[in-house]
Amino acid sequence: MQRETELAFIKLHILHHAAKEEVYGAGLMEELARHGYRIGAGVMYPALAKMEKQDLISCRTENVGGKQRKYYRITENGRHLLAEMKTKVEELHEELNEE
């Protein structure tokens, strides 16, 4: 259950960062590690593929050092979902911090 919940937060992080700039898997894993998430390629890349299939992010491929790197950017559907979830996260945060 904890991993499932963390994955939801990871996806929100991905949308947040993809809204600011293009992102790629290894860079996202580093960024998420700064927030305490231990996530490997076996979780990151399937999550990105699923989010792309759901039209939350779009992908373009570029050759970097002889290897193909996929860059992701948020889509309009992703922006709508991020805005909706941001409101819900803010409401939850307020409730969790009530005394």
N, C-alpha and C positions, 0 to 999 in steps of 0.2 A: 504494500500500500504506500509506503514512504517513497519508493522509487517512482511509482505512478504519479504521485503528487509533485515530486521534484521535476519530473518530465514536463508537467504542465507549466511550471515556473521557468524551466529551461526554454520552452517554446515561446513564452512571453519575452524572455531576454532576447531570443533570436529576432523576434519581430521588432522589438525596441531598437536593437542595433542595426538591423536591416533598414529601418526607417531613416536612420541617420546617415548611413553610408553603405556601400557595397561591403559584404562580409564573405568570408570563406571558412570552411570547416575547422581547420587547424587554428585559425585566429580566434574563432568563437570558443573553441575548447580552452584556449589560454585565458580569454576574458572570463569565461564561466568559472575557471579555477580560482580566479581572484575573488569570486563571490562564494567560494567554498564548495562548488560542485565538482565532483570527480567524475568526469565523463570521457569515455573513450570513443574511438572512431566507430566502433560497433553500435553505439547509441546515436552519436551525432549524425552520421551520414544517412542512416535510415530515417531519422527525424526530419532532416532537411528534404529528403526525397518525398516523404509523406506530405510535408508542408507545401512543397512545390505542386504535388498532385492535387492538393486541396485549393490551389490558386491563392495561397497566402504569401508566397514568395515566388519570384521568377529567377531564372538562372541563365548565366552566360558563361562560356568556357573560354579560357585564355591559356596560351602556352607560356609557362613560367619556368625558366631553367630546364627546358626540354621535357617538362611534365605538364599535363593538362590540369589546370586549377579551375574549379567552378566558383564563380562569384554570384552571390545572391543579393537580391534587393526586394523590399516589400512591394506587394501589389496593392491595388485599390481595395480589394477584399481584405487583405491583411491589415491595411490601415483602419478599416471599419472595425474589424475584430479587436485590434489593439486598443482603439479608443473605447470600445465597449468594456473590454476587460480592465482597462485602466480605471474606469469609474468604479467597477466592482471591487477591484483591489483596494482602492482608496476607501471605499465604504467598509470593507472588511478590516482594514488597518485601523480605522477609527473605532470599530467595535472591539477589536482585540486590545486596544489601549484604553478603553473606558475603565474607570475605577469603580 
